[in-house]
């Protein structure tokens, strides 16, 4: 089975270093997420040969639906993995929005369902359900959306949603694949029933195996089979030494008080996935950059200051390609990568790492536009 390689779109701004993940009020090393910069970055990601771009969601990001619609005019092949929070819009409305984006983009829409791991952040949007209730609501949401995409006259009565005679004017001929993350006991049954690709943050092989085995069993009970994805950062250079030197630069620029503040925040999170990320570096004495190497070429340094996916593949181009293939052998078929900054790193990885991997022909670099175009001022 071929590998699906995707990249990340920095709709909150692009950074040269890790510090900016927390010091968002600092202008040093920050490229604002202007429409022009996002378009250039998307064109670079497409040129580099990636299958799709993840458009994130959150209080510091541009609206992902709007960004996807806008960038569909700047790209021709690139797919849009739109992250959204299902509790913020009625499911039948979301189904119609997805239908519109499929038409506008030429069926290039993928959906990343983000239930939300932080009650504090959710409440900032006006959502006061607790952690497990949010996942129960997500299950109902996805159940309705899948029905509305393909049927007319849908009636539904659940704990969170009611629907009467719902449906699109014309059923979708190509429904968007659903990518879904969540490491808790409340999340996994929802993934098993409704997701197409279940996403994991960058964990070690033993942690990945354990989760895949458990969710595979749940999916089998539901009569389904899932794909699995992996969200991680990447620091790839011509030599191993150069890659670790770059990781050391990223780490050395982060003030100690920023790390302590970030870790306090992450430890207080109710997100099980965040707790798993923290466990990779909790209690470690850091005297050298490689003290945070939790598995060969897998570095937990990003998670010192960045919430969510906190590990990076670090090594030579060949080493990183070999490690991605090793994780692929565990059952992971989709990878969502990012770097600092994303524009240049997407081109680097596309030119140096992608040719070493068995990616599907549908996502091979087309080089249909000049590489100078995304970089032009």
Backbone torsions as a table, in degrees:
resi	resn	phi	psi	omega
1	UNK	NA	133.6	-177.8
2	UNK	-75.0	165.2	-178.4
3	UNK	-98.0	133.6	174.1
4	UNK	-96.6	118.9	-178.1
5	UNK	-112.2	125.9	-178.3
6	UNK	-125.5	164.4	179.4
7	UNK	-128.3	172.8	-173.6
8	UNK	-111.0	137.2	177.9
9	UNK	-102.8	121.4	-174.8
10	UNK	-82.4	77.1	-177.5
11	UNK	-77.7	3.7	173.5
12	UNK	-108.0	5.0	-175.5
13	UNK	110.8	151.2	-178.7
14	UNK	-106.9	144.6	-171.0
15	UNK	-124.3	151.3	171.8
16	UNK	-91.4	-10.5	-175.7
17	UNK	-152.2	172.7	-177.6
18	UNK	-74.5	-30.6	-175.0
19	UNK	-54.8	-38.3	-175.4
20	UNK	-65.5	-15.1	176.4
21	UNK	-62.9	-29.9	179.4
22	UNK	-106.5	-37.1	-178.6
23	UNK	-91.7	66.1	-174.1
24	UNK	-69.3	-14.5	178.7
25	UNK	-85.8	-1.3	178.8
26	UNK	-88.3	133.9	179.3
27	UNK	-88.3	-8.8	-177.4
28	UNK	-68.5	120.4	175.8
29	UNK	73.7	15.0	-178.4
30	UNK	-108.2	131.3	172.3
31	UNK	-105.6	116.3	-178.9
32	UNK	-58.7	148.5	-178.4
33	UNK	-83.5	63.3	178.6
34	UNK	-74.8	158.3	176.6
35	UNK	-55.3	-37.9	-178.9
36	UNK	-66.3	-43.9	-178.4
37	UNK	-68.2	-40.2	178.8
38	UNK	-64.2	-38.2	178.2
39	UNK	-65.2	-43.0	178.9
40	UNK	-63.3	-41.3	-179.3
41	UNK	-67.0	-41.8	178.5
42	UNK	-62.5	-40.8	178.7
43	UNK	-66.3	-35.9	176.9
44	UNK	-65.5	-42.1	179.5
45	UNK	-63.4	-41.8	177.6
46	UNK	-65.3	-46.3	179.0
47	UNK	-58.5	-38.8	-177.1
48	UNK	-69.0	-16.5	174.7
49	UNK	104.7	12.2	-179.5
50	UNK	-77.0	151.7	-177.8
51	UNK	-71.9	-45.0	-173.8
52	UNK	-150.2	165.5	175.1
53	UNK	-119.8	129.5	175.4
54	UNK	-79.6	122.4	176.1
55	UNK	-104.1	107.6	-170.4
56	UNK	-73.9	169.7	175.8
57	UNK	-127.4	151.1	179.7
58	UNK	154.5	169.0	-175.2
59	UNK	-66.4	-17.5	179.2
60	UNK	-99.6	1.2	-174.2
61	UNK	-104.9	154.6	167.3
62	UNK	-66.7	157.9	177.4
63	UNK	-62.5	127.4	-171.7
64	UNK	-70.1	-35.0	179.2
65	UNK	-64.1	-44.2	-179.4
66	UNK	-64.5	-43.2	-179.4
67	UNK	-62.0	-44.0	-179.8
68	UNK	-60.6	-44.3	179.6
69	UNK	-62.2	-42.2	-179.0
70	UNK	-65.6	-44.3	-175.4
71	UNK	-75.1	-14.3	177.2
72	UNK	-64.2	-21.8	178.4
73	UNK	-83.6	-16.5	-177.5
74	UNK	-100.6	-3.7	-176.7
75	UNK	-133.8	165.3	-178.8
76	UNK	-122.9	-30.2	-174.6
77	UNK	-120.5	-29.5	-173.2
78	UNK	-59.5	134.0	176.4
79	UNK	-91.5	159.2	-175.6
80	UNK	-118.4	111.4	177.0
81	UNK	-90.0	92.9	-172.1
82	UNK	-85.7	115.8	176.0
83	UNK	-85.0	134.6	178.9
84	UNK	-151.7	159.7	-178.7
85	UNK	-104.1	114.7	-170.0
86	UNK	-66.9	-20.0	-178.3
87	UNK	-78.7	-5.1	-172.4
88	UNK	-97.4	-2.0	179.9
89	UNK	-150.9	148.1	179.2
90	UNK	-65.1	142.7	-174.4
91	UNK	-60.3	-38.8	179.4
92	UNK	-67.1	-31.1	175.4
93	UNK	-68.3	-43.9	178.1
94	UNK	-62.1	-37.9	178.4
95	UNK	-62.2	-38.8	179.2
96	UNK	-70.9	-39.7	177.3
97	UNK	-61.7	-42.7	177.8
98	UNK	-62.0	-39.9	177.6
99	UNK	-61.0	-43.1	179.5
100	UNK	-62.5	-43.6	-180.0
101	UNK	-67.1	-34.6	175.3
102	UNK	-60.5	-42.3	179.3
103	UNK	-68.1	-44.0	-177.2
104	UNK	-66.5	-39.5	-174.6
105	UNK	-91.6	-7.6	-175.1
106	UNK	74.7	45.9	178.9
107	UNK	61.2	41.7	178.2
108	UNK	-106.9	19.2	-176.3
109	UNK	-93.2	133.8	168.0
110	UNK	-124.9	147.4	-176.8
111	UNK	-116.3	128.0	175.9
112	UNK	-108.1	106.2	-176.6
113	UNK	-84.0	118.7	-177.7
114	UNK	-114.5	102.2	-177.0
115	UNK	-68.0	-36.7	179.4
116	UNK	105.8	116.7	-176.8
117	UNK	-97.3	-7.1	-176.6
118	UNK	-117.6	115.9	177.5
119	UNK	-64.2	-35.8	179.4
120	UNK	-60.3	-46.5	179.5
121	UNK	-66.6	-42.0	178.7
122	UNK	-60.6	-40.6	-178.8
123	UNK	-66.5	-26.6	175.2
124	UNK	-64.5	-20.1	175.3
125	UNK	-97.1	-5.8	-178.6
126	UNK	97.9	14.1	-178.8
127	UNK	-105.0	116.7	-174.0
128	UNK	-114.6	17.6	173.1
129	UNK	-72.2	151.3	177.1
130	UNK	-81.6	176.8	-172.7
131	UNK	-52.5	-55.9	-175.7
132	UNK	-68.9	-34.1	177.5
133	UNK	-65.1	-34.9	178.5
134	UNK	-62.5	-40.6	179.3
135	UNK	-69.9	-36.1	175.6
136	UNK	-62.0	-41.5	177.3
137	UNK	-64.1	-39.8	178.2
138	UNK	-60.0	-39.9	178.2
139	UNK	-59.8	-46.5	177.9
140	UNK	-63.2	-41.6	-179.9
141	UNK	-56.8	-50.9	-177.3
142	UNK	-68.6	-33.9	176.8
143	UNK	-60.7	-45.8	-179.8
144	UNK	-67.4	-47.1	-177.7
145	UNK	-57.0	-45.3	-179.4
146	UNK	-63.1	-37.4	178.1
147	UNK	-69.7	-44.0	-177.3
148	UNK	-64.1	-34.3	179.5
149	UNK	-62.2	-29.8	-168.7
150	UNK	-120.6	-8.0	-173.7
151	UNK	-131.1	160.7	170.9
152	UNK	-112.3	155.1	176.9
153	UNK	68.0	41.2	-178.1
154	UNK	-79.4	125.4	172.1
155	UNK	-112.8	140.1	-177.0
156	UNK	-150.0	138.5	176.1
157	UNK	-139.1	109.5	-179.1
158	UNK	-129.0	-172.5	179.2
159	UNK	-72.8	-26.6	-174.2
160	UNK	-115.3	-25.2	-175.8
161	UNK	-136.5	147.0	170.6
162	UNK	-129.4	143.5	-178.9
163	UNK	-142.9	138.7	178.2
164	UNK	-130.9	121.6	177.4
165	UNK	55.1	46.2	-179.9
166	UNK	-85.2	167.2	178.7
167	UNK	145.3	159.9	177.3
168	UNK	-84.7	157.9	176.7
169	UNK	-59.9	-35.5	177.1
170	UNK	-137.9	122.0	-178.6
171	UNK	-57.2	150.1	179.3
172	UNK	-70.1	129.8	176.9
173	UNK	-77.8	-26.3	179.0
174	UNK	-136.3	103.1	-178.4
175	UNK	-79.7	143.4	-179.6
176	UNK	-68.5	133.6	174.2
177	UNK	-61.6	144.6	-177.7
178	UNK	-106.4	121.0	174.2
179	UNK	-101.9	136.8	-171.2
180	UNK	-144.0	136.2	176.9
181	UNK	-124.2	161.9	-179.6
182	UNK	147.7	121.6	-173.1
183	UNK	-100.3	-1.0	-174.1
184	UNK	-84.2	167.5	176.0
185	UNK	-64.7	-25.6	177.4
186	UNK	-76.9	-27.1	-176.0
187	UNK	-82.9	-38.9	-170.2
188	UNK	-61.8	-41.9	177.2
189	UNK	-63.9	-31.1	177.6
190	UNK	-67.6	-42.9	176.6
191	UNK	-59.9	-45.2	-177.1
192	UNK	-61.0	-34.6	-176.2
193	UNK	-86.9	-31.7	-167.2
194	UNK	-127.8	-17.8	-176.4
195	UNK	-83.0	154.5	168.6
196	UNK	-95.9	-42.0	177.2
197	UNK	-126.1	124.0	178.7
198	UNK	-96.0	122.3	-174.0
199	UNK	-96.5	136.5	174.7
200	UNK	-117.0	143.9	168.5
201	UNK	-75.3	166.1	-168.0
202	UNK	-66.7	81.5	-178.8
203	UNK	-96.6	172.0	178.9
204	UNK	-75.6	162.1	-179.4
205	UNK	-55.2	-41.0	179.5
206	UNK	-62.9	-40.9	178.7
207	UNK	-66.7	-38.5	179.4
208	UNK	-65.8	-46.2	-179.5
209	UNK	-57.2	-45.5	-177.3
210	UNK	-60.8	-40.9	-178.4
211	UNK	-74.2	-40.8	179.0
212	UNK	-62.4	-43.4	179.6
213	UNK	-60.3	-43.0	-177.4
214	UNK	-68.2	-44.4	-177.8
215	UNK	-74.0	-33.0	174.1
216	UNK	-57.3	-42.1	179.8
217	UNK	-64.9	-43.4	178.2
218	UNK	-64.1	-40.3	179.4
219	UNK	-65.6	-40.7	178.8
220	UNK	-61.3	-37.8	177.6
221	UNK	-63.8	-27.8	178.3
222	UNK	-92.1	5.7	-179.5
223	UNK	70.4	30.7	-175.8
224	UNK	-130.1	166.3	174.8
225	UNK	-135.7	127.9	-175.6
226	UNK	-101.8	157.6	163.0
227	UNK	-94.6	162.5	-179.2
228	UNK	-128.6	142.4	-179.0
229	UNK	-125.8	164.8	-172.3
230	UNK	-139.4	121.4	179.6
231	UNK	-103.5	119.7	-178.0
232	UNK	-152.3	164.4	172.8
233	UNK	-94.2	172.5	-177.9
234	UNK	-147.3	133.4	174.9
235	UNK	-128.5	93.5	-176.5
236	UNK	-115.7	132.1	178.9
237	UNK	-136.6	173.8	-177.4
238	UNK	-60.9	-35.8	178.1
239	UNK	-124.3	158.1	177.0
240	UNK	-60.8	-42.3	-178.6
241	UNK	-60.9	-41.2	-179.8
242	UNK	-66.3	-37.2	179.1
243	UNK	-66.0	-44.4	179.7
244	UNK	-70.3	-28.7	174.8
245	UNK	-64.8	-37.4	177.4
246	UNK	-68.9	-41.2	176.1
247	UNK	-61.3	-39.5	178.8
248	UNK	-64.8	-38.9	176.5
249	UNK	-61.1	-46.9	-179.3
250	UNK	-59.3	-43.4	-177.8
251	UNK	-71.1	-42.4	-174.6
252	UNK	-67.3	-22.1	-178.9
253	UNK	-82.1	-8.4	-176.9
254	UNK	-90.2	118.9	177.9
255	UNK	-62.2	147.0	-178.3
256	UNK	-59.0	-38.5	-178.2
257	UNK	-67.8	-28.5	176.7
258	UNK	-68.7	-40.8	177.0
259	UNK	-62.1	-46.3	-178.7
260	UNK	-63.2	-41.8	179.0
261	UNK	-63.9	-43.3	-179.0
262	UNK	-64.7	-44.7	-177.4
263	UNK	-65.1	-36.7	176.3
264	UNK	-61.8	-41.6	179.4
265	UNK	-65.4	-43.6	-177.4
266	UNK	-68.4	-37.2	179.5
267	UNK	-65.8	-27.8	-179.5
268	UNK	-83.5	-7.6	-177.3
269	UNK	-68.8	144.4	175.8
270	UNK	-87.1	-1.4	-179.2
271	UNK	-72.8	124.1	176.9
272	UNK	-67.1	-38.8	177.8
273	UNK	-61.2	-39.8	178.2
274	UNK	-65.7	-38.8	177.7
275	UNK	-62.3	-36.9	178.1
276	UNK	-67.6	-36.2	176.0
277	UNK	-65.7	-44.4	179.9
278	UNK	-61.7	-35.6	-177.9
279	UNK	-62.8	-21.5	-178.2
280	UNK	-70.6	-26.2	-179.4
281	UNK	-126.5	2.3	-177.7
282	UNK	-61.4	131.5	175.7
283	UNK	78.3	0.6	-178.7
284	UNK	-77.9	138.7	171.1
285	UNK	-89.0	122.7	-172.8
286	UNK	-106.9	101.3	175.1
287	UNK	-106.9	-17.9	-177.0
288	UNK	-146.0	151.5	-177.0
289	UNK	-55.9	-34.0	-175.5
290	UNK	-83.4	-0.3	171.6
291	UNK	-65.3	-17.6	179.2
292	UNK	-101.3	14.2	175.6
293	UNK	-82.7	103.1	-171.6
294	UNK	-88.7	-10.8	175.3
295	UNK	-162.3	153.4	-178.0
296	UNK	-49.3	122.0	178.9
297	UNK	68.1	13.6	175.2
298	UNK	-118.0	113.2	-169.8
299	UNK	-112.4	129.2	-177.2
300	UNK	-94.0	13.6	-176.1
301	UNK	-66.5	-32.5	-179.1
302	UNK	-61.4	-35.9	-177.4
303	UNK	-71.1	-4.0	174.8
304	UNK	-67.5	-29.8	-176.2
305	UNK	-130.6	-9.5	-178.1
306	UNK	-111.8	128.1	175.1
307	UNK	-75.2	162.8	-177.7
308	UNK	78.9	-142.1	-178.9
309	UNK	-58.0	122.3	-172.1
310	UNK	-123.1	12.6	-180.0
311	UNK	-120.6	159.9	179.9
312	UNK	-136.5	141.7	166.5
313	UNK	-74.1	125.9	-178.5
314	UNK	-128.8	127.3	177.3
315	UNK	161.3	-173.2	175.2
316	UNK	-66.7	166.5	179.2
317	UNK	-56.1	-43.8	-178.9
318	UNK	-66.2	-43.2	-179.8
319	UNK	-61.9	-44.6	-178.9
320	UNK	-64.5	-41.6	177.7
321	UNK	-62.5	-41.2	178.9
322	UNK	-64.9	-38.5	-179.4
323	UNK	-69.7	-39.9	176.6
324	UNK	-60.8	-41.5	178.3
325	UNK	-65.9	-34.3	176.6
326	UNK	-63.4	-44.8	178.1
327	UNK	-67.4	-33.6	175.6
328	UNK	-59.9	-39.0	179.1
329	UNK	-65.9	-20.5	176.4
330	UNK	-73.7	-15.7	-178.2
331	UNK	121.5	4.2	179.0
332	UNK	-88.2	122.1	-177.7
333	UNK	-109.4	-17.5	-177.5
334	UNK	-121.7	132.3	177.9
335	UNK	-124.7	134.0	176.0
336	UNK	-116.0	113.1	-171.3
337	UNK	-112.4	162.0	175.6
338	UNK	-157.0	165.4	-179.3
339	UNK	-152.7	-178.6	-177.9
340	UNK	-124.5	109.0	-8.6
341	UNK	-83.9	163.2	-171.1
342	UNK	-70.3	-34.8	-177.3
343	UNK	-61.3	-58.8	-177.6
344	UNK	-65.1	-38.7	-177.0
345	UNK	-70.3	-31.7	176.5
346	UNK	-64.3	-39.7	178.0
347	UNK	-67.1	-42.7	180.0
348	UNK	-59.9	-49.3	-178.0
349	UNK	-67.0	-38.5	178.9
350	UNK	-62.9	-39.0	-177.3
351	UNK	-81.6	-32.0	-170.9
352	UNK	-108.4	-29.1	-175.2
353	UNK	-103.8	-43.6	-177.9
354	UNK	-54.8	-40.6	179.6
355	UNK	-63.2	-15.6	-179.5
356	UNK	-91.6	-0.7	-174.0
357	UNK	-117.5	151.4	178.3
358	UNK	-83.3	68.8	178.5
359	UNK	-81.0	155.6	-178.7
360	UNK	-69.8	153.1	-177.6
361	UNK	-63.4	-23.7	-178.5
362	UNK	-70.2	-17.2	179.9
363	UNK	-116.3	12.7	178.3
364	UNK	-68.2	149.4	-179.7
365	UNK	-57.4	131.7	177.8
366	UNK	-96.6	-29.2	-179.3
367	UNK	51.3	41.8	-178.0
368	UNK	-80.5	-13.8	177.0
369	UNK	-127.5	159.5	-178.4
370	UNK	-69.2	138.0	178.5
371	UNK	-67.2	-20.0	179.7
372	UNK	-73.0	-22.1	-178.0
373	UNK	-61.5	-48.0	-179.4
374	UNK	-64.3	-23.7	-173.9
375	UNK	-95.4	-8.1	-175.8
376	UNK	-66.9	146.2	179.3
377	UNK	-84.1	NA	NA
